[in-house]
């Protein structure tokens, strides 16, 4: 066998080995706490959907909350535009308008209280300014 044929055969074997190795690594998911955020937005019945449903139910029943908003001044919960899954215990809520730091803290407290779920550990709040703050119970 000539040197060129030997190099060609070795290159082919190496290529096949590399293809096999990359095919076996395709299903690795990031683990919680790895620093990578899992995209669970499309997951049915995720934590964000559960929290949103519970809060919407509470808002629709009137909840007799003394801090509930009126037509002129909506409650902080009514300002939430979207709920999004971030990880197994973290959700992100997007809010219309700008919030002060105390309003962000009050909103996070209301979401924790009204959602009534132990699975919720962290809420990320994003307002119209684009600033994101993290709140834990």
N, C-alpha and C positions, 0 to 999 in steps of 0.2 A: 504494500500500500504506500502510495506516495505521501509526502509530507502535507501537500495541499488537501488530499482526500482525508487524511487523518485530522487536520484542523477543521474541515467541514463537518466531519462526523462528530467531533468533540463539541463544536458549536451547536449542532442540532440536539445533542443529548443535554447540554447545558440549558438550552432554550426550553426544552420540554420539562426539565426539572424546575425551572423558574416559573413556568406557567402553572404547574401543579402546585407549587408553594403559594402562589398568589390566589389561586382558586380556593384553597383551603382556608384562607384568612378573611374571606369576605363577610362572614356573619358576626363579627365582633361588635358588640354594643358597648357604649361607654357605661361605666358603673356609676352609681350615685356617689357624689363626692369626688369624682375624678376631675372636676373642673369643666367637664363638657356638659352642656345643657341638652337634655333629651327633648326632642320635638315630639310632644304628645298632643299637639293641637288637633290632629285628625283622629285621635283615639276616641271611640264612642264611650259615653258615660265617664269621662275623665273627671278629675277633681274639680276643674274649673266649671264644667257643666253642672256638677252636683251643687257647688256653691251658688252658681247663678240661679239654678232652679229654686233652691231654698230661699234665697234672698228675694227673688221675684214673687214667690208665694207669700212671704212675710209682707212685702210692699203692697201686694194686691188685696190682702185682708185688712189693711189699715193698721195693724199691730198696736194701735193706741199708744204710740211712742210720743212722749211730750216734746221730743226734739225733732219729730217728723216735720218735713217741710210743708209749705203751703204752695198754692199756685204761684205766688210771687217769689218765694224762696224755696227751691226744692231741697230735699234732704241730701246729704252727701251720697247716700246709696243710690239715689235717683240720678246722680251725675255720672255713674259708671256707664261707659259705652260698650266695653268689651271685657270678657274674662278669657284668659289664656292659660293653658297648662304650661308649666316650666319643667317641673320634675314631679316625683311621686307625692311630695308634700308641699310644693310651692306653686302658687299661681301668680299671674300678673293681671292687674286690672288697669285698664286705660280709662281715663276720666276726661270729660270735656271741661274746658276752662282751666285756669291756673289755681293751684292750691297752696296755701301757706303750710309751713311745717306742722303747725298745730292741727290744721284741717286734715293733713295726711295721717297724722297719728289718730285723730278721731275717726276717720274713715276706716283705717285698719282695725281699730277696736270694734267698730260696728260690724265689719265683715266677719271678724272672728266670732263675735257674739251671735249674729243673725244666722250664720251658716250652720252653727251647732254641729260641727264635725271635728272629731279628734284627729282626723287625717291631715288637716290643714296646719302646717307649721310656720310657713313664711308667706307673706304677701309682698309683692313688688308693685308699687304704685307709680304709674306714669301719667302725668297731666299734660295739658296742651303745650307746655314749655319744652316737653321732651325729657325733663329731669325724671330719673327713676330713683325711688327710695325703697329701702328694704325694711320690713316690719315683721317682727316675730312675737308670738304670744308669750 
